Structure formats: structure tokens, C-alpha cells
Amino acid sequence: MSIASADDSPMTRVHPVRPEPGPTPRMFDLNPTEDQQLIRDMVAKFGAEQLRERAAAADETCTAPDEVVAKAAGLGLTQLAVPEDLGGLNTTRSAVTGVLITEALAKADMGLAVACLASSAVSTALVLWGDRAAQEGYLPAFVAENVPAAALGIAEPDALFDPFELRTTARRTATGFILDGVKAMVPRAAWADLFVVAADLEGHGPALFVVEADRPGVSVEGTPAMGVRAAGMGRLAIAQVEVPRRALLGEGNPSSYAECVRLSRLGWCALAVGAAQAVLDYVIPYVNDRVAFGEPISHRQGVAFKVADMAVELEGMRLATYRAAARYDSGESYAREVALARRLCVDKGMQIGSDGVQLLGGHGFVKEYPVERWYRDLRAVGVMEGAVLV
């Protein structure tokens, strides 16, 4: 389905539609609500039935099957962030719900989870920071039957990339902006009709811009990486691309861009939790069933203690991620909590993946067993920016 350009929407002074914040809890409660539990169970079932069996092939081809992405969109993933007034399913804003969905998908496969969530990152960005013209121009496609491919691009091809020190630039013109630069590790880049990209606005700082894929100067090339290969990562080149004034999201407010970075990092924490859970769930029966020297290897303290450490660290990752999301939902400061969750998920998630490979011995080194893929995927958490939002 083609996306109606926001350029065609008449300018209006009507305020954009924003989701209402959820109720502020009186205590820190990690139990999901009934609706959240239903959504998580539905997504987990979808992941187990649709993603897990296709994960190895998608990793090999660096492509998410179109039918899988379409079925994921059919679950309403792009509509959950969109308020009912704009045709979506959202009544209240909830990052916790986004974390639960992301974790459930990543437990099936992180690469396919990123592919399935790529478009919802753009719809979420438009809801949170788009003006009314952008919302009316773009969001109807995301709540329609055929959801377009879209992607959030923040990362750049720099070894020590800092999302607040961007090389992609945006220069003001009489009618809008001219963008120039390169974004890296953009999910489903070759299929996307719409991008939200980060660029340094001259004299202002980092900001988010909507860029349509058919604009002159936009080009994409595939860049298969070590992990998250099923997401179909690509490099997005933006060479002197002209966009209108309304392409700027959040009015260029630095706090809006910082919020985008934090919510994206929170999404990657949720991905790490899901993938690490998959590793633990696979390792436990393996070490109980694998017999060496006449007994299961789980009877050896070196093995049993390592599995226990994996479980302990995973719970820490999950609690830190949930706490950061809950603080965001309640309107409290959450920057510190996101930073702590990210550090924990980067370090311990990678360690869990490595320990999973180690516990399988030689089996952990071959592609016949999925822990090899999960280890590669978990390494992405420390280098990725953008791509997903919760």
C-alpha cells in the first residue's frame, strides 16, 4: 500500500493527538494487567508458531519472510501505539506493554522480532512526536490492512558511534530542510517506504526527521552483520535529500530526541531479555539430558553453578528493564534506570549467550543448535541504536 504523503495534507493549527498516560501505580508492581497478559500470551504463541521454525533460514538469507511480517502486522503491533482517535488500538500509553511484547517476540528469535517491530517504531515515533499534519498524512497506512514497511534509523557507520554526536546533518532552507549523511543497521531498509532518521540540525542539535524512501537522493544497500541477520539490516544513504518543514518531529526539541534514544535502548533491553530467556530455556533440559561419565552433566557443580548464574543475571536484566519502563509510564524520571538496564543487558546478556555456547560444548559451536545464533544476536545489544521503540 502506498503511503499518503504528509506534503499533501493541508496545514492546520489543530493540535496533534497524543496517547493518554496510564494510571500511576501506588506501588512498584511487576505483575502484568489482565490486558497485558493477554497480549503477551498472544504474541508469545505467535512467536513460537511462526518465528521459531523460520529463524534459522531467515538468519541464513538475511531476510524476514514477507508472510511472517504481514502476520505480525495482523496482530496489530503497529496499531498498539496509535490512539483510537487516529484509528489505532491505544487508549493509554504503556512502555511496559511494549517491553512485554518485544521480550515475547525475541524469545522466539531476536532477528525476526526486530523485523516485525520495525514499522511499529515509526508509528510510535509519529504518535509521540509528529504534528497533526504528519499524523494525518502517514498514520492511516499503519492502521490499514496492508501495513507499509518502515524503519527508524539512528546508528551511523562509526566504530565509536554516539547518538548525540551525529555526522548526518540537516540544513534549513526556505521551504524545509536538506539532509545529508549515512545511517547504518537500519532494519528492512531495502523494503521500507518510510524512514524516521536522526540528523544534527544546524545550530540546534540532534533531531528526528521523516524521510520518504522515494525522495531523490535516498538509496539503500544491504549490510549483513554478525547478528540480528533476519532483520535484513541495510545502510541508508541520504545525499542532499530535501524534506518539507513538517518532516521535523517533536519541533526539534532535544528532549524528544533524548526520549527516542532512551525508549529505543529500552527496546533493545527487552530484546536481550527475551533472547537470554531462550538460551536458558534451551540449556536447562540439555544439561539434564546430556550424559557424560555415567551421569547428567548438570550433576557437576561447574555446570550447575553456571546455569544458576545465568538465571540470576537474567532476572536482574528483566527487573531493571521492567523498572525503567514502569517509571516512564508513571511519569517519573527514567534516564538513570534506562542506563542501568542497558549496561546490565549488554554485559550480562552477552555473558549468558557465551555461557550457553560453552555449556553445549562442541554442539554450541555449530549452526545445528540455535544457541550459536542467539549468542551472535545478543552481541548486537551493545552496538545497536534505534530500529525499535517501546
N, C-alpha and C positions, 0 to 999 in steps of 0.2 A: 504494500500500500504506500502511495506517495504521501509525503508529509506536506501539509499546507504551510507555506512559508509565513513566518510572522511579519514579513515585509508587506504582505497583502492585507494584514489586519489594520483597520483604522485606529489611529492613535486615540486614546481615551484617557480621561482622568480618573476613571473608576479604579479603585484600589484592587490589587491582586488578591486572590483567595489564598489564605494560609490555613493549614490544619490547626485545630484547637489543641492546646496542650492537654495531656492526660491528667487525671486526678493525682494530686500529690499524696503519696502514701504517708501514713503516720509513723511507719517503721520500715526498716530495710527488710523487704520480703522477697526471697528468691523464688517463691512458688509462682508459676505462671497462672494467669487468669484462665477461666474456662475457655474463652475465645482463643487465647494464645496457645493453650494446649491443643485445641482442635486444629489450629493452623499448623503447629509444629508437627503433629501426628500426620496430617495430610501431606506435608512436604517431605517428611521422613519416608513415608510409604512411596511417594513418587520417586524419591532418590534411590531407594532400594530396588524398585521395579524397573526404573528407566535409566538411571545413571550408572549404577554399579556395573552392570553387564556390558555397557558400551565404553567404559572408561579406558580400558587398555587400547582398544582400537583408536579411540579419539586421541589418546596420547601419542600414538604412533603416527597418525596422519596430521596432527596439529589442527584438527578441525572438529568442531562440535556438530553432530548430526542435526540437520535443519528440523527434523521432526521432533527431536528432543527439546530443542529451544522453543519450538512452537507449542509443545505440550506444557512446558514450564510457563510460558506466557498465558496459556489457557487456565492455569491455576490462579491467575490474577496477580502475579508478582509485581507487574508494573502498575497495577491499579491500587495496590495497598497503600501507597504513599499519596495517592491523588484524592483530594477531598470530594465528598459526594456532590458538592455544588458544581464540580468540574467533570462529573461523570464517573468518578472513581468509587472506591470502597471505603475510603478513610473517613472515620468520624473523629478520631483523636490521633495525634502524632505519638508514635511509640518507637523509640530506637530499640527497646528491649525486644519487641516483636521482630524487628529486622534482624537482630542478633540471633534469635532463636531460629528463624528461617535460614539464615546464612549458615549457621552451625549444622543444621539438619542436612542441608544440601552438600556441604563439604564432607560430612561423614561418609557420603556415598562416593564423591570424587570432587576434589578441590578445583581441578581444571574445568570440568563441566559446570560446576557451581558458579564459577566466575563468568562463564559464557551465558548461563541462564540469568544471571543477575546484572549483566552489563547494561541492558536497556533500562532497568529499574533505577540504576544510578542516575541516569539522565532525567527520568521523570521525577525522581526525588529532588534533584537539583532545581528543576523548573518550578516545582511546587514551593520549595523553600526560599528561592532567591529570584525567580523570574517575575517580571512585572506582568500586569494583566494582559498586555498585548502578546507577550511571549507565551503565556499560559494558554490563551485562546488560540494562538496560531499553531502550537506544537502538541499540546497535551491531548487533544481529541484523538490523535493517532495512537496514543499509548493506552487508551481505554477502549479502542476498537477491537474487532475480531482478529485482524492481522497486525500484530504489534511490530513496528519497524525496528531494525537493528540500530542500536545507538551505543555510544561509549563515552566514558569520562576519561580524559587524558590529562594527567598532571606530570607524570615522570618524564624525564629527559635523558638522552644517552650520555650521561656523565657518570664517572666512577664514584664520585662523592656527591651525588645529587642532593640538593637541599631544596625542598618545595617552596621555601620562602626566598630563594635566590635563583630566579628563573632567567634562562637565556632567551626563551621565547618572548618576544616583545609585542606590544600593542601601541600604535601611534595614532593620536587623534587626527581626524580630518574634518572637513566641513560637514560631511554627511554621516560620519561614524568613526570607524577605526580601520587601520591596516595592521594585520597580524603577520608576524614572520618568525619562524622557528621550527623546531622538530620535537615531537612528543614520542616517547618510547613506551613499549609494553602496553599498547592500547588493545584491549580485548575485542575480538571480532572486528578489527579495524577494516578488513577488506570487504566486509558485508555491511558496514554501518552507513546509514543515511544521514545521521546527525551526530555531531560531537559537541561535548562541552569541554573546552580546553582552558588550561591555566596559562596566563601570559602576564608579563610585567608591564603594567600600564604606565607610560612615561610620566614621571613626576608624581606618581601615586603609589605604586607598589603592586604586588600580585593581585590578580583579579580573574574572574571566570567569564568566558565568552561562549556564546552559541555559534557553532560553525557548521553550515550545511555541507555535506560531502560533495555536492555538485558545483560548489563555488570554484571559479577559476583560481588555480594555484594550489589546490588541495590534491595531494597524492599519497598513496599508501603502498607500502611493501611489507611482506611478511618477514618476521624476525623470530623464528623458532628459538626457544630458550631451553634451559636445563629442566625447568619445572613448569607446572601450570600450562602445559603444552596444548591441552584440549581446548583452552580458551581462544586459540587462534590469534595469539599476540602479533601485533604489527607495529610498524613505525609510521607515524603520521607526519608528513612534511607539509608545512603551511608556508608557502612562498608568496609574500606580498598579497595576502588574501584580504579583500575588502568586505567588511561586515557593517550593518547599519548600527545606529546608536543603541537600539533596543536589544542588540546582541549581548550587551554588557549585563551580567547578572548581579543582583544584590547592590546595584548602584555603585559597584566598585568598592563597597565597604570592606576594609581589611578584616573586620570581624567575621564577615560572611565567608571570606576565603579561608580564614583560620578554622571556622566551623566545618567547612567542607573537608579540609585536610584531616581534622580530628575524627569526623564521622567515617571517613574512608579508612583511617587506621583502625578504628573500632571494628569496621567490617572485616579487615584482614585478621584481627584478633579472633573474631568469630570463626573465620575460615580455618585458622590454626587450631582452634579448639575442636572443631569437627573432624579435621584430618587426624589430629593426635588421638582422638577417641577411636577412630577407625583402626589406627595402629594398635592401640591397647586391646581392643576387642578381638583383633586377629591374633595377637601374640599370646594371650592367656590360654586359649584352647591348644595352641601349637605347643607351648612348653609343657602342657599337661599330657599331651598325646605323644610327644616325641620321646622315645625311649633310648637311653644310652647307658651302657654298663648295667643293664638289668632293671632300670627304674626310670620313671619320667624325669626329664632334666629339671623340671620345676622343683624336685626334691633337693636340688643343690642350692645352697644358700646364695651363691653368687648370682644365680638366675632369679630365685625368688625375691631377693632384695632389690634387684634391678627392676623387676616388674612392679614391685611395691612403690619404688621411687617414681616410676612413670605415672602411676595412678595418683600419687600425692601431688606431683608437679602439674598434672592435668587439672586437678581440682583447683589448684591455685590459679591457673590460667583462666579457668571458667569463672571463678568467683570475681577475679579482678575485672574481667570483661563485662560481666553482668552488672557489677557495681558502677562502672563508668557509664554504662547505658542507662541505668536507673537514675543516676544523678542528672544526666542530661534530661531525661523525661520529667524529672521533678523540678527542673529549672535551677538547679544548684550548679556551682562551678564544677567542671568535669575535666578540665585540661590536664591537671595533675594525674587524675585517675586513668585517663587515656594513655598518658605517657608511661605510667607504671604497668598498665596492662600490655601495652605494646612491647616494652622491654622484656616482660615475663614471657610473652608468647613467642617472641623472636628467639630468645635464648633457650627456653625450656621446650618449645615446640620442635626446634631443630634437634635438641638432645633426645627427645622422645623418638623422633624419626630415626636418628642414628642408632639408638638402643634397640629399636625394632629390627633394624637390619642385622645388628650384632647378635641378637638372640636367635635369629634364624640361621646363623652361621653361613654356610655356602649358599643356602636357599635364599638368603636375604640379598644376595648379590645378583641374582638372575631375574629377568623380567617375568618369568613364570609365576612369581609370587608378587603380590601387589605392594608389599612394604618398600620395595625399591622405588616405585613411583611415588608413594606417599612421602618418602624421605626427600626426594627431589622437589616435590611440591612445597613441603614445609620450609625449605630453604628460601622460598620466594618471599615469605612474610617479612623478612628483614630488609628487602631491597625494593619492594613494591610501594608505590604511592598511587592513589586514585583507583580507577577501574570499578570499585564497588562503594556503595554508600548504605548506611543503615539509618 
